[in-house]
């Protein structure tokens, strides 16, 4: 029994069918994106024409630097969701706690047992933060 067609083995035909289906899905997605871009452009053009944008208190000013572009692109959405929910990443909470401990340490007598214990906790926390930030940079996941 011959399993080859004129263009090659049967799996080539199946692969070609899959490629055509993928191309069709890709073209459909691209068209939706183009439609959305066009709609956004229309809305912006209407707002400019009506003077609505110029009435804004922020008109002509640079966008606020909220650190959005400082974050790796892969994490920007996650950080934005956390920020909009009034939350901060766990590493930021750890850093805030570390700063509170440092402030507390500054009020203690440097030779006291409390100061020594607090310095040990600070060192441990600094290590934990470094490890978590390193993992975050390496894996790009929260």
Phi, psi and omega in degrees: 000130183269117180262009180256141174261182180296332182264358179136189181299161183300328183290337175295319179296318179296320178297319179295320177298317180296319179297318179296320178295317178297318179297320179296316178297319180296316178297320179296316178297316179299321179294320177297318179296316178300318179297318179295316177300318179295319179296317178298316178300319178297316180297317179295317179298319178296319180294322178292315182296323182278350181083005182299319181293320182294338180283345182293142178295337182268002183300130177082356179261154177292154177297146179296142179270093181260010178085002182305313184279354175282336181280150176301142182307325183291338184253355186300315181296316180298316179295322180294319178298315178300315182297316180294333178274002180077021181247164174234156176300152181304325180296324178292319176300318178297320179294323178295317178296319178300318179294321176299319178295319178297319177298318179295320180299324181295338180270349183268156173292128186299334183267356184287158179294324178298319180294319179296317179296320180293321176298321179295317178296320179297316180297318179296317181294320178300318178296315179300316180297314179301317180295317181293319180293321178297316178297319179299316179293325183282317187262341182055038174227149179278000000 
